[in-house]
Amino acid sequence: MEEFFTWAGRTLGDAIRFVVDLLTGFFANIGDAARGFLDGLAGALGISPSLVSMAVLLIGLWLLWAGVRALMRRAILGALIWLLLGVTVLSWLIY
């Protein structure tokens, strides 16, 4: 009877180890893929791949999107202001 519980414990331990190794490999590959994506994006834009640069990029893109939304609402003056702000922020980043 003792051999059965030894076998059951060893089998359960191996299964848990397999799941942990699988998840560790999965999340390590996701991190490498995200890092590669951000490095490629930063390289194509000519900016540093820092967190601040990516935040400024997102703010600039958000301002451009706000300008496009204003154009869809036919708010021409608001669209011009949003688009000018977006282009200004992105031009500071990408020079």
Backbone as XML, in Angstrom:
<?xml version="1.0"?>
<chain id="A" units="angstrom">
  <residue number="1" name="MET">
    <atom name="N" x="0.822" y="-1.188" z="0.000"/>
    <atom name="CA" x="0.000" y="0.000" z="0.000"/>
    <atom name="C" x="0.868" y="1.254" z="0.000"/>
  </residue>
  <residue number="2" name="GLU">
    <atom name="N" x="1.990" y="1.193" z="0.671"/>
    <atom name="CA" x="2.885" y="2.347" z="0.739"/>
    <atom name="C" x="3.460" y="2.685" z="-0.634"/>
  </residue>
  <residue number="3" name="GLU">
    <atom name="N" x="3.703" y="1.659" z="-1.449"/>
    <atom name="CA" x="4.246" y="1.893" z="-2.790"/>
    <atom name="C" x="3.254" y="2.643" z="-3.668"/>
  </residue>
  <residue number="4" name="PHE">
    <atom name="N" x="1.964" y="2.379" z="-3.478"/>
    <atom name="CA" x="0.944" y="3.073" z="-4.258"/>
    <atom name="C" x="0.975" y="4.568" z="-3.959"/>
  </residue>
  <residue number="5" name="PHE">
    <atom name="N" x="1.042" y="4.939" z="-2.682"/>
    <atom name="CA" x="1.047" y="6.347" z="-2.326"/>
    <atom name="C" x="2.351" y="7.025" z="-2.735"/>
  </residue>
  <residue number="6" name="THR">
    <atom name="N" x="3.440" y="6.297" z="-2.702"/>
    <atom name="CA" x="4.709" y="6.835" z="-3.207"/>
    <atom name="C" x="4.588" y="7.119" z="-4.699"/>
  </residue>
  <residue number="7" name="TRP">
    <atom name="N" x="4.018" y="6.167" z="-5.427"/>
    <atom name="CA" x="3.826" y="6.350" z="-6.868"/>
    <atom name="C" x="2.869" y="7.508" z="-7.154"/>
  </residue>
  <residue number="8" name="ALA">
    <atom name="N" x="1.778" y="7.611" z="-6.401"/>
    <atom name="CA" x="0.797" y="8.677" z="-6.599"/>
    <atom name="C" x="1.411" y="10.050" z="-6.302"/>
  </residue>
  <residue number="9" name="GLY">
    <atom name="N" x="2.180" y="10.134" z="-5.238"/>
    <atom name="CA" x="2.839" y="11.403" z="-4.903"/>
    <atom name="C" x="3.857" y="11.806" z="-5.946"/>
  </residue>
  <residue number="10" name="ARG">
    <atom name="N" x="4.637" y="10.845" z="-6.424"/>
    <atom name="CA" x="5.638" y="11.124" z="-7.439"/>
    <atom name="C" x="4.970" y="11.548" z="-8.755"/>
  </residue>
  <residue number="11" name="THR">
    <atom name="N" x="3.880" y="10.889" z="-9.121"/>
    <atom name="CA" x="3.158" y="11.227" z="-10.347"/>
    <atom name="C" x="2.550" y="12.620" z="-10.255"/>
  </residue>
  <residue number="12" name="LEU">
    <atom name="N" x="1.938" y="12.945" z="-9.121"/>
    <atom name="CA" x="1.372" y="14.272" z="-8.929"/>
    <atom name="C" x="2.469" y="15.333" z="-8.953"/>
  </residue>
  <residue number="13" name="GLY">
    <atom name="N" x="3.592" y="15.073" z="-8.330"/>
    <atom name="CA" x="4.718" y="16.006" z="-8.340"/>
    <atom name="C" x="5.261" y="16.224" z="-9.743"/>
  </residue>
  <residue number="14" name="ASP">
    <atom name="N" x="5.366" y="15.150" z="-10.517"/>
    <atom name="CA" x="5.831" y="15.285" z="-11.910"/>
    <atom name="C" x="4.851" y="16.100" z="-12.742"/>
  </residue>
  <residue number="15" name="ALA">
    <atom name="N" x="3.555" y="15.900" z="-12.521"/>
    <atom name="CA" x="2.543" y="16.651" z="-13.263"/>
    <atom name="C" x="2.608" y="18.136" z="-12.916"/>
  </residue>
  <residue number="16" name="ILE">
    <atom name="N" x="2.750" y="18.433" z="-11.637"/>
    <atom name="CA" x="2.853" y="19.836" z="-11.211"/>
    <atom name="C" x="4.114" y="20.467" z="-11.784"/>
  </residue>
  <residue number="17" name="ARG">
    <atom name="N" x="5.217" y="19.750" z="-11.753"/>
    <atom name="CA" x="6.477" y="20.263" z="-12.305"/>
    <atom name="C" x="6.343" y="20.533" z="-13.803"/>
  </residue>
  <residue number="18" name="PHE">
    <atom name="N" x="5.665" y="19.631" z="-14.534"/>
    <atom name="CA" x="5.452" y="19.812" z="-15.962"/>
    <atom name="C" x="4.654" y="21.079" z="-16.241"/>
  </residue>
  <residue number="19" name="VAL">
    <atom name="N" x="3.587" y="21.312" z="-15.483"/>
    <atom name="CA" x="2.751" y="22.497" z="-15.679"/>
    <atom name="C" x="3.546" y="23.768" z="-15.377"/>
  </residue>
  <residue number="20" name="VAL">
    <atom name="N" x="4.314" y="23.752" z="-14.303"/>
    <atom name="CA" x="5.108" y="24.927" z="-13.940"/>
    <atom name="C" x="6.164" y="25.217" z="-15.010"/>
  </residue>
  <residue number="21" name="ASP">
    <atom name="N" x="6.858" y="24.195" z="-15.493"/>
    <atom name="CA" x="7.849" y="24.386" z="-16.554"/>
    <atom name="C" x="7.203" y="24.892" z="-17.837"/>
  </residue>
  <residue number="22" name="LEU">
    <atom name="N" x="6.028" y="24.380" z="-18.163"/>
    <atom name="CA" x="5.312" y="24.812" z="-19.358"/>
    <atom name="C" x="4.929" y="26.290" z="-19.258"/>
  </residue>
  <residue number="23" name="LEU">
    <atom name="N" x="4.368" y="26.695" z="-18.120"/>
    <atom name="CA" x="3.970" y="28.087" z="-17.939"/>
    <atom name="C" x="5.175" y="29.023" z="-17.888"/>
  </residue>
  <residue number="24" name="THR">
    <atom name="N" x="6.270" y="28.574" z="-17.278"/>
    <atom name="CA" x="7.486" y="29.389" z="-17.233"/>
    <atom name="C" x="8.014" y="29.638" z="-18.637"/>
  </residue>
  <residue number="25" name="GLY">
    <atom name="N" x="8.073" y="28.605" z="-19.449"/>
    <atom name="CA" x="8.523" y="28.763" z="-20.826"/>
    <atom name="C" x="7.600" y="29.643" z="-21.639"/>
  </residue>
  <residue number="26" name="PHE">
    <atom name="N" x="6.296" y="29.495" z="-21.433"/>
    <atom name="CA" x="5.310" y="30.300" z="-22.160"/>
    <atom name="C" x="5.465" y="31.775" z="-21.842"/>
  </residue>
  <residue number="27" name="PHE">
    <atom name="N" x="5.537" y="32.115" z="-20.561"/>
    <atom name="CA" x="5.636" y="33.517" z="-20.188"/>
    <atom name="C" x="7.001" y="34.102" z="-20.523"/>
  </residue>
  <residue number="28" name="ALA">
    <atom name="N" x="8.046" y="33.313" z="-20.513"/>
    <atom name="CA" x="9.363" y="33.806" z="-20.922"/>
    <atom name="C" x="9.351" y="34.146" z="-22.404"/>
  </residue>
  <residue number="29" name="ASN">
    <atom name="N" x="8.692" y="33.326" z="-23.213"/>
    <atom name="CA" x="8.621" y="33.607" z="-24.641"/>
    <atom name="C" x="7.747" y="34.811" z="-24.943"/>
  </residue>
  <residue number="30" name="ILE">
    <atom name="N" x="6.693" y="35.019" z="-24.174"/>
    <atom name="CA" x="5.864" y="36.209" z="-24.368"/>
    <atom name="C" x="6.670" y="37.457" z="-24.041"/>
  </residue>
  <residue number="31" name="GLY">
    <atom name="N" x="7.452" y="37.417" z="-22.985"/>
    <atom name="CA" x="8.290" y="38.560" z="-22.630"/>
    <atom name="C" x="9.317" y="38.861" z="-23.709"/>
  </residue>
  <residue number="32" name="ASP">
    <atom name="N" x="9.935" y="37.824" z="-24.261"/>
    <atom name="CA" x="10.907" y="38.026" z="-25.341"/>
    <atom name="C" x="10.224" y="38.580" z="-26.582"/>
  </residue>
  <residue number="33" name="ALA">
    <atom name="N" x="9.032" y="38.106" z="-26.890"/>
    <atom name="CA" x="8.305" y="38.597" z="-28.058"/>
    <atom name="C" x="7.918" y="40.064" z="-27.882"/>
  </residue>
  <residue number="34" name="ALA">
    <atom name="N" x="7.450" y="40.429" z="-26.706"/>
    <atom name="CA" x="7.082" y="41.824" z="-26.448"/>
    <atom name="C" x="8.318" y="42.726" z="-26.511"/>
  </residue>
  <residue number="35" name="ARG">
    <atom name="N" x="9.423" y="42.265" z="-25.952"/>
    <atom name="CA" x="10.663" y="43.043" z="-25.999"/>
    <atom name="C" x="11.130" y="43.225" z="-27.440"/>
  </residue>
  <residue number="36" name="GLY">
    <atom name="N" x="11.043" y="42.168" z="-28.233"/>
    <atom name="CA" x="11.420" y="42.262" z="-29.641"/>
    <atom name="C" x="10.522" y="43.207" z="-30.409"/>
  </residue>
  <residue number="37" name="PHE">
    <atom name="N" x="9.215" y="43.168" z="-30.130"/>
    <atom name="CA" x="8.278" y="44.078" z="-30.788"/>
    <atom name="C" x="8.602" y="45.527" z="-30.462"/>
  </residue>
  <residue number="38" name="LEU">
    <atom name="N" x="8.823" y="45.824" z="-29.178"/>
    <atom name="CA" x="9.122" y="47.201" z="-28.781"/>
    <atom name="C" x="10.460" y="47.669" z="-29.331"/>
  </residue>
  <residue number="39" name="ASP">
    <atom name="N" x="11.460" y="46.786" z="-29.361"/>
    <atom name="CA" x="12.753" y="47.154" z="-29.958"/>
    <atom name="C" x="12.608" y="47.425" z="-31.448"/>
  </residue>
  <residue number="40" name="GLY">
    <atom name="N" x="11.821" y="46.617" z="-32.152"/>
    <atom name="CA" x="11.590" y="46.827" z="-33.576"/>
    <atom name="C" x="10.829" y="48.109" z="-33.841"/>
  </residue>
  <residue number="41" name="LEU">
    <atom name="N" x="9.819" y="48.381" z="-33.044"/>
    <atom name="CA" x="9.038" y="49.608" z="-33.189"/>
    <atom name="C" x="9.902" y="50.833" z="-32.940"/>
  </residue>
  <residue number="42" name="ALA">
    <atom name="N" x="10.681" y="50.776" z="-31.866"/>
    <atom name="CA" x="11.558" y="51.906" z="-31.538"/>
    <atom name="C" x="12.632" y="52.086" z="-32.612"/>
  </residue>
  <residue number="43" name="GLY">
    <atom name="N" x="13.177" y="50.994" z="-33.129"/>
    <atom name="CA" x="14.185" y="51.092" z="-34.178"/>
    <atom name="C" x="13.628" y="51.682" z="-35.457"/>
  </residue>
  <residue number="44" name="ALA">
    <atom name="N" x="12.406" y="51.310" z="-35.820"/>
    <atom name="CA" x="11.791" y="51.830" z="-37.040"/>
    <atom name="C" x="11.473" y="53.316" z="-36.921"/>
  </residue>
  <residue number="45" name="LEU">
    <atom name="N" x="11.126" y="53.750" z="-35.713"/>
    <atom name="CA" x="10.803" y="55.156" z="-35.507"/>
    <atom name="C" x="12.027" y="56.003" z="-35.192"/>
  </residue>
  <residue number="46" name="GLY">
    <atom name="N" x="13.126" y="55.370" z="-34.862"/>
    <atom name="CA" x="14.340" y="56.105" z="-34.523"/>
    <atom name="C" x="14.317" y="56.689" z="-33.127"/>
  </residue>
  <residue number="47" name="ILE">
    <atom name="N" x="13.641" y="56.016" z="-32.204"/>
    <atom name="CA" x="13.573" y="56.493" z="-30.818"/>
    <atom name="C" x="14.181" y="55.437" z="-29.917"/>
  </residue>
  <residue number="48" name="SER">
    <atom name="N" x="14.432" y="55.822" z="-28.680"/>
    <atom name="CA" x="14.960" y="54.843" z="-27.726"/>
    <atom name="C" x="13.816" y="53.965" z="-27.221"/>
  </residue>
  <residue number="49" name="PRO">
    <atom name="N" x="14.086" y="52.702" z="-26.949"/>
    <atom name="CA" x="13.011" y="51.808" z="-26.484"/>
    <atom name="C" x="12.748" y="51.919" z="-24.981"/>
  </residue>
  <residue number="50" name="SER">
    <atom name="N" x="12.704" y="53.137" z="-24.470"/>
    <atom name="CA" x="12.471" y="53.323" z="-23.038"/>
    <atom name="C" x="10.976" y="53.463" z="-22.767"/>
  </residue>
  <residue number="51" name="LEU">
    <atom name="N" x="10.622" y="53.330" z="-21.512"/>
    <atom name="CA" x="9.225" y="53.428" z="-21.106"/>
    <atom name="C" x="8.680" y="54.834" z="-21.352"/>
  </residue>
  <residue number="52" name="VAL">
    <atom name="N" x="9.498" y="55.848" z="-21.120"/>
    <atom name="CA" x="9.069" y="57.231" z="-21.320"/>
    <atom name="C" x="8.794" y="57.489" z="-22.802"/>
  </residue>
  <residue number="53" name="SER">
    <atom name="N" x="9.665" y="57.010" z="-23.681"/>
    <atom name="CA" x="9.461" y="57.196" z="-25.114"/>
    <atom name="C" x="8.188" y="56.513" z="-25.582"/>
  </residue>
  <residue number="54" name="MET">
    <atom name="N" x="7.932" y="55.320" z="-25.079"/>
    <atom name="CA" x="6.720" y="54.612" z="-25.470"/>
    <atom name="C" x="5.478" y="55.323" z="-24.939"/>
  </residue>
  <residue number="55" name="ALA">
    <atom name="N" x="5.565" y="55.900" z="-23.743"/>
    <atom name="CA" x="4.430" y="56.643" z="-23.190"/>
    <atom name="C" x="4.160" y="57.900" z="-24.019"/>
  </residue>
  <residue number="56" name="VAL">
    <atom name="N" x="5.208" y="58.617" z="-24.416"/>
    <atom name="CA" x="5.038" y="59.810" z="-25.250"/>
    <atom name="C" x="4.469" y="59.419" z="-26.613"/>
  </residue>
  <residue number="57" name="LEU">
    <atom name="N" x="4.907" y="58.301" z="-27.157"/>
    <atom name="CA" x="4.372" y="57.811" z="-28.421"/>
    <atom name="C" x="2.876" y="57.530" z="-28.289"/>
  </residue>
  <residue number="58" name="LEU">
    <atom name="N" x="2.468" y="56.878" z="-27.223"/>
    <atom name="CA" x="1.051" y="56.600" z="-27.010"/>
    <atom name="C" x="0.237" y="57.878" z="-26.835"/>
  </residue>
  <residue number="59" name="ILE">
    <atom name="N" x="0.795" y="58.857" z="-26.136"/>
    <atom name="CA" x="0.093" y="60.133" z="-25.963"/>
    <atom name="C" x="-0.070" y="60.827" z="-27.309"/>
  </residue>
  <residue number="60" name="GLY">
    <atom name="N" x="0.972" y="60.838" z="-28.120"/>
    <atom name="CA" x="0.887" y="61.461" z="-29.444"/>
    <atom name="C" x="-0.127" y="60.767" z="-30.331"/>
  </residue>
  <residue number="61" name="LEU">
    <atom name="N" x="-0.131" y="59.443" z="-30.312"/>
    <atom name="CA" x="-1.107" y="58.702" z="-31.115"/>
    <atom name="C" x="-2.524" y="58.925" z="-30.611"/>
  </residue>
  <residue number="62" name="TRP">
    <atom name="N" x="-2.671" y="59.027" z="-29.299"/>
    <atom name="CA" x="-3.988" y="59.312" z="-28.739"/>
    <atom name="C" x="-4.483" y="60.693" z="-29.170"/>
  </residue>
  <residue number="63" name="LEU">
    <atom name="N" x="-3.588" y="61.688" z="-29.192"/>
    <atom name="CA" x="-3.975" y="63.029" z="-29.642"/>
    <atom name="C" x="-4.393" y="63.013" z="-31.112"/>
  </residue>
  <residue number="64" name="LEU">
    <atom name="N" x="-3.666" y="62.272" z="-31.939"/>
    <atom name="CA" x="-4.053" y="62.151" z="-33.344"/>
    <atom name="C" x="-5.419" y="61.478" z="-33.477"/>
  </residue>
  <residue number="65" name="TRP">
    <atom name="N" x="-5.663" y="60.449" z="-32.679"/>
    <atom name="CA" x="-6.944" y="59.768" z="-32.717"/>
    <atom name="C" x="-8.071" y="60.707" z="-32.286"/>
  </residue>
  <residue number="66" name="ALA">
    <atom name="N" x="-7.804" y="61.545" z="-31.292"/>
    <atom name="CA" x="-8.810" y="62.526" z="-30.866"/>
    <atom name="C" x="-9.104" y="63.502" z="-31.999"/>
  </residue>
  <residue number="67" name="GLY">
    <atom name="N" x="-8.083" y="63.871" z="-32.777"/>
    <atom name="CA" x="-8.293" y="64.741" z="-33.928"/>
    <atom name="C" x="-9.133" y="64.074" z="-34.999"/>
  </residue>
  <residue number="68" name="VAL">
    <atom name="N" x="-8.889" y="62.813" z="-35.263"/>
    <atom name="CA" x="-9.680" y="62.082" z="-36.255"/>
    <atom name="C" x="-11.131" y="61.942" z="-35.787"/>
  </residue>
  <residue number="69" name="ARG">
    <atom name="N" x="-11.320" y="61.679" z="-34.513"/>
    <atom name="CA" x="-12.692" y="61.595" z="-33.985"/>
    <atom name="C" x="-13.411" y="62.931" z="-34.097"/>
  </residue>
  <residue number="70" name="ALA">
    <atom name="N" x="-12.674" y="64.023" z="-33.865"/>
    <atom name="CA" x="-13.279" y="65.350" z="-34.006"/>
    <atom name="C" x="-13.641" y="65.610" z="-35.465"/>
  </residue>
  <residue number="71" name="LEU">
    <atom name="N" x="-12.812" y="65.133" z="-36.392"/>
    <atom name="CA" x="-13.152" y="65.289" z="-37.811"/>
    <atom name="C" x="-14.420" y="64.514" z="-38.158"/>
  </residue>
  <residue number="72" name="MET">
    <atom name="N" x="-14.586" y="63.344" z="-37.575"/>
    <atom name="CA" x="-15.794" y="62.563" z="-37.837"/>
    <atom name="C" x="-17.042" y="63.247" z="-37.305"/>
  </residue>
  <residue number="73" name="ARG">
    <atom name="N" x="-16.877" y="64.030" z="-36.242"/>
    <atom name="CA" x="-18.007" y="64.785" z="-35.684"/>
    <atom name="C" x="-18.184" y="66.121" z="-36.392"/>
  </residue>
  <residue number="74" name="ARG">
    <atom name="N" x="-17.329" y="66.394" z="-37.377"/>
    <atom name="CA" x="-17.329" y="67.641" z="-38.153"/>
    <atom name="C" x="-17.041" y="68.858" z="-37.288"/>
  </residue>
  <residue number="75" name="ALA">
    <atom name="N" x="-16.191" y="68.676" z="-36.290"/>
    <atom name="CA" x="-15.717" y="69.783" z="-35.457"/>
    <atom name="C" x="-14.340" y="70.176" z="-35.999"/>
  </residue>
  <residue number="76" name="ILE">
    <atom name="N" x="-14.336" y="71.013" z="-36.999"/>
    <atom name="CA" x="-13.112" y="71.331" z="-37.742"/>
    <atom name="C" x="-12.082" y="72.012" z="-36.848"/>
  </residue>
  <residue number="77" name="LEU">
    <atom name="N" x="-12.484" y="73.003" z="-36.077"/>
    <atom name="CA" x="-11.532" y="73.721" z="-35.221"/>
    <atom name="C" x="-10.940" y="72.792" z="-34.163"/>
  </residue>
  <residue number="78" name="GLY">
    <atom name="N" x="-11.777" y="71.994" z="-33.531"/>
    <atom name="CA" x="-11.279" y="71.038" z="-32.543"/>
    <atom name="C" x="-10.347" y="70.020" z="-33.166"/>
  </residue>
  <residue number="79" name="ALA">
    <atom name="N" x="-10.688" y="69.563" z="-34.373"/>
    <atom name="CA" x="-9.839" y="68.596" z="-35.065"/>
    <atom name="C" x="-8.476" y="69.197" z="-35.372"/>
  </residue>
  <residue number="80" name="LEU">
    <atom name="N" x="-8.460" y="70.447" z="-35.818"/>
    <atom name="CA" x="-7.177" y="71.096" z="-36.116"/>
    <atom name="C" x="-6.312" y="71.219" z="-34.861"/>
  </residue>
  <residue number="81" name="ILE">
    <atom name="N" x="-6.937" y="71.552" z="-33.749"/>
    <atom name="CA" x="-6.182" y="71.698" z="-32.496"/>
    <atom name="C" x="-5.632" y="70.351" z="-32.055"/>
  </residue>
  <residue number="82" name="TRP">
    <atom name="N" x="-6.482" y="69.299" z="-32.047"/>
    <atom name="CA" x="-6.019" y="67.969" z="-31.637"/>
    <atom name="C" x="-4.931" y="67.446" z="-32.559"/>
  </residue>
  <residue number="83" name="LEU">
    <atom name="N" x="-5.127" y="67.605" z="-33.860"/>
    <atom name="CA" x="-4.130" y="67.108" z="-34.809"/>
    <atom name="C" x="-2.811" y="67.870" z="-34.674"/>
  </residue>
  <residue number="84" name="LEU">
    <atom name="N" x="-2.881" y="69.192" z="-34.470"/>
    <atom name="CA" x="-1.665" y="69.981" z="-34.279"/>
    <atom name="C" x="-0.931" y="69.546" z="-33.013"/>
  </residue>
  <residue number="85" name="LEU">
    <atom name="N" x="-1.666" y="69.309" z="-31.929"/>
    <atom name="CA" x="-1.035" y="68.833" z="-30.697"/>
    <atom name="C" x="-0.406" y="67.455" z="-30.895"/>
  </residue>
  <residue number="86" name="GLY">
    <atom name="N" x="-1.109" y="66.576" z="-31.577"/>
    <atom name="CA" x="-0.573" y="65.240" z="-31.820"/>
    <atom name="C" x="0.682" y="65.267" z="-32.669"/>
  </residue>
  <residue number="87" name="VAL">
    <atom name="N" x="0.668" y="66.034" z="-33.725"/>
    <atom name="CA" x="1.849" y="66.136" z="-34.593"/>
    <atom name="C" x="3.003" y="66.781" z="-33.838"/>
  </residue>
  <residue number="88" name="THR">
    <atom name="N" x="2.704" y="67.761" z="-32.998"/>
    <atom name="CA" x="3.761" y="68.423" z="-32.219"/>
    <atom name="C" x="4.422" y="67.437" z="-31.253"/>
  </residue>
  <residue number="89" name="VAL">
    <atom name="N" x="3.624" y="66.667" z="-30.536"/>
    <atom name="CA" x="4.179" y="65.693" z="-29.585"/>
    <atom name="C" x="4.996" y="64.639" z="-30.322"/>
  </residue>
  <residue number="90" name="LEU">
    <atom name="N" x="4.480" y="64.136" z="-31.420"/>
    <atom name="CA" x="5.215" y="63.119" z="-32.175"/>
    <atom name="C" x="6.468" y="63.685" z="-32.828"/>
  </residue>
  <residue number="91" name="SER">
    <atom name="N" x="6.444" y="64.958" z="-33.216"/>
    <atom name="CA" x="7.643" y="65.549" z="-33.801"/>
    <atom name="C" x="8.726" y="65.753" z="-32.748"/>
  </residue>
  <residue number="92" name="TRP">
    <atom name="N" x="8.333" y="65.985" z="-31.488"/>
    <atom name="CA" x="9.336" y="66.057" z="-30.417"/>
    <atom name="C" x="10.010" y="64.712" z="-30.235"/>
  </residue>
  <residue number="93" name="LEU">
    <atom name="N" x="9.229" y="63.673" z="-30.381"/>
    <atom name="CA" x="9.732" y="62.322" z="-30.157"/>
    <atom name="C" x="10.554" y="61.831" z="-31.345"/>
  </residue>
  <residue number="94" name="ILE">
    <atom name="N" x="10.042" y="62.028" z="-32.550"/>
    <atom name="CA" x="10.679" y="61.531" z="-33.769"/>
    <atom name="C" x="11.278" y="62.724" z="-34.493"/>
  </residue>
  <residue number="95" name="TYR">
    <atom name="N" x="12.535" y="62.932" z="-34.332"/>
    <atom name="CA" x="13.171" y="64.072" z="-34.988"/>
    <atom name="C" x="14.229" y="63.614" z="-35.936"/>
  </residue>
</chain>
